[in-house]
Amino acid sequence: MEKETYKEIEKIADNLQAAAGRKKCREIERANSFYEGYEQGIEDMLRSIRQDGRK
């Protein structure tokens, strides 16, 4: 394989790897956001139930 061709393939592979890393980070942030929102919703619900029970 010519050196020039290899360099081009290597550059494309690096770009694909970087894009995959960025996508992974976005997906992790999305999943964490969903989880945190879900947790907050549960806490809010429990707080409301506790407050209603005190009345």
N, C-alpha and C positions, 0 to 999 in steps of 0.2 A: 504494500500500500504506500502510496506517495506520502511524503511528509506533510504536504499541503492539505491533502484529503483528510489525513488523520487529525490535523489541527482543527479543521472545520467540524469534523464529527465530534471532537472533544468539546468544542465551543457549544455546539447544539446540546450535547449531553449536559454540560454545566448549566445551560439555560433551563433545560427541562427539570433538572434537579432543584434549582433555585425556585422555579415556579411551584413545584410540588411542596417544597418547604413552606412557601408563603400560603399555599392552599391549606396545608395542615394547620398552620397557626390560625388562620381564619376559622376553620372548622372547630378547633379547640376553643377559641374565644366564643363562638356561637354556642357550643355545648355548655361551656361554663356559665354563660349568660342565662341560658334556659334553666340550668340547675339552680342558680342563685335566685332567679325569679320564682321558681317552684318552691324553693325553701322559704322565701319571703312570704309567699302566699299562704303556706302552711302555718308559719308563725303568726301571721295576721289573723287567720281563722281561729287558731287556738287562743290568741289574745282576746278576740271578740267573744268566744265562748266563755272564757274565764270572767270577763267583765259582765256578761249577761247573767252569769251564775251568782254574782255578788249583789245584783239588784233585787 
